[in-house]
Amino acid sequence: MGLSKATKELILKFQWEDFLSERTSRMKSSVIRELLKLTERPEIISFAGGLPAPDFFPIREFQEACNHILQTEGQMALQYSSTEGYRPLRQFLSDKMSKYSINVEPENIMMVNGSQQGLDLVGKLFINPFDCVLSSRPTYVGAIQAWNAYQANFCTVPLDADGMCVEEIPLLIEAGHKPKLVYVLPNFHNPAGTTLSLERRKRLVEIARQYDLIILEDDPYGELRFEGEDITPIFRLAPERTIYMSTFSKTLAPGIRLAWVVAPKPLIQRMIQAKQGADLHTGTFVQMIANDICQRGFLRRHVKDLISAYRERRNVMLDALTEHWPEGSSWTNPQGGLFLWAETPEEINTSDFFKKAIAANVAYVPGIAFYPNEEGGHNSMRLNFSYANPETINEGIYRLGHALKEAIAGK
């Protein structure tokens, strides 16, 4: 039996907003998640999401690992587990990170449900209302969303071809800002695609020690390097004050929601306490599946295939931008990752232009979404090159370029 008319009216009239906490006033829907709803239409060419290529998802390997784990360790895989995560997987990650000269033990590592949970836990542990978080402008929109929920204030420094302009941090501090932590995406920045130079990494560590700052090093794309040499991680340079995060979302599959946090052991214990209040632990089954796939040596081969494919797609996008976009446009040339940052001529506002792009069946993320205080990015956009195949990339960039030229001519 359905609800009565009177009950339905009561439900419609009830004002939930009157009962919510003050901090929810800072919560906003993810711009990208909302855009992805718009772009589910099959005719839309989407450069909007930070999506890995689904044609490279290791479906067969997941099937084999699922069968093996259920047959050999099914009872353990389907049971509750420890908050810090499945130890063999944490041991694998400990060994794996030695490639970057990050020498840690499994006890320094905690598994989380995607990097987004890691960001949320950092906010829960460190951010009081109106605390200052220092980031680049632009910066990752997911971090803005996570820490807005804890009523963070953002102070920002610009970003150029060598990454975050860390030399401007002392100027902010001397002007009266007191950042609680510095958030940095050193490798193939989201959204800009830039890489923080070694010189700037070293300078950031000097500044952090001088002013007693915490550093959060968010590194989801570091393994996806197309060219050049790996650069020393910030965690390696300042292990006493750095939290490092990475993920399987960009190498295995985002749907498994599996990432990890590396930090000094006393902080890991605090993060365990924070995570226990949120979800007890990350799924045992998915951790054991990921570990099984990794222990077979598949991940290393798979990442090589991804690098080859994404390098080609980046090159196609760069060539298409050169061929099809109007004069006065510019873009970054990332050495890896999933994104590049494009700027249109000044007269284009990419938030307003988005409607024309959708009319041309193309989508992107307007640049303003990545500015914590909405203080820039009016003529910029983030473009993802990993998701679509080369032919589709060329067509999508052509459509955007044609629409941009029409919009400029109509001004």
Order of alpha helices (4+ residues) and beta strands (2+ residues): alpha-alpha-beta-alpha-alpha-beta-alpha-beta-alpha-beta-beta-alpha-beta-alpha-beta-alpha-beta-beta-alpha-alpha-alpha-beta-beta-alpha-beta-beta-beta-alpha
